[in-house]
Amino acid sequence: MKKHFIFLAALLLFAFSSCNKSESKKTANENLNTESTDDFYFNYSIDGKNFKVSEEDILTTYNEFSPTQKEFKIFAGKDQERSLVLTIISDMSKPSSTPNGSAEPGNVLSQGSVSLQNFPAKSFTFNSYDSSLTPAPEVIPNAINITKSEPFNDKGRIITGTIDAIVRGGDNKQNDPNIKDYVIKGNFRVKHLFGGNAKF
């Protein structure tokens, strides 16, 4: 009887411990995975460290320079503080992929589609591309993926997407340990009224 009780207690302890471990793992994996909700969000990580941007600190802009030149930007973060800026030049009415940059000096993406600003300290800026470097960096096609574009009111859209890019420290890496390449990953769901600027 005593052996039976000890076995039962050990079994319960193991089950409780396994449950706690799986809950911890689930919580860790949910930090960046919020696409299942209907809320607006902007989550990203820098070298694996997670950040979440409040809705009031997300701004979107849209410019049409010509019928073929369009630019959609997402500013995520407080002014003069750590922030991420995304530049997308695709048709925003449907899913698309935006590269990390363009090798053409005059292109909107010549300095990259992903920009990390005021990190690790104020006035630092790291871009996902620099067309002035020799040799030219590789253009990687999937830095920003728009996975869904849904109609919102008359002219608006709800844009859902992911980020997978490296922002570059450039030629000054040897002079400052903060100047390095940073890996940026994330996901977002934002809204924009395509008649002008829209702030949440």
Secondary structure, 3 states (H helix, E strand, C coil): CHHHHHHHHHHHHHHHHHHHHHHHHHHHHHCCCCCCCCCCEEEEEECCEEEEECHHHEEEEEEECCCCCEEEEEEECCCCCCEEEEEECCCCCCCEEECCCCCCCCCCCCCCCEEEECCCCCCCEEECCCCCCCCCCCCCCCCEEEEEEEEECCCEEEEEEEEEEEEECHHHHHHCCCCCCEEEEEEEEEEEECCCCEEC
